[in-house]
Amino acid sequence: MRARRLRVAGGWEFTPTVHQDARGVFASPLQDEAFVAAVGHRFPVAQTNHIVSERGVLRGVHFTASPGQSKYVHCAAGRALDIMIDVRTDSPTFGSWEAVELDPVACNALYFPIGTAHAFMALEPGTIMSYLVSTPYEAELELAIDPFDTDLALPWPTDVPVVLSARDEAAMSFAQAHARGLLPGSGPGTVAEGSEP
């Protein structure tokens, strides 16, 4: 398992060894020992999420209000451009982002620490995203930022017709979220432990 520190403080990409033969492929996208060695603590799984999207579906930018939620995300089928955005107002990398292509060939995964926001675009029909999350879903804590906000300038492909939910079409700007005091601070064990494990 290879671990790569992302530009966003506390964010990591994990890429396992992929075993392939005539029968198919075997890989372990989450490995506790490698995760703990990189991040400094175990990932606390409270819920798993299974999301199927057609090509061009863009979900996000989503983040969870206090106390926050961490995620471990990989692509089980198809292909996706996955983006992590640092919306923690007290983070040294506040406002920065990292974009990583996820697919079931590399079996790579991203760890989103508490206080980061998430968005992805499905690049192939029937793209399946699998999330492990640290807290159960609570609709009243889920907030959204415009994925096409010019202040964020996220690198969405321009050759893919975009499909957004009504909620994401109406999402506030990054500046509005900041001005309204809706952006989170760092949760326990995010910036400090994630920056220097």
Beta strands, then each sheet from edge to edge (+ up, - down):
strand 1: 2-5
strand 2: 12-15
strand 3: 19-21
strand 4: 24-26
strand 5: 47-53
strand 6: 58-64
strand 7: 71-77
strand 8: 80-86
strand 9: 97-102
strand 10: 109-112
strand 11: 116-122
strand 12: 127-133
strand 13: 142-144
sheet 1: 1+ 2- 10+ 7- 12+ 5-
sheet 2: 3+ 4-
sheet 3: 9+ 8- 11+ 6- 13+
end
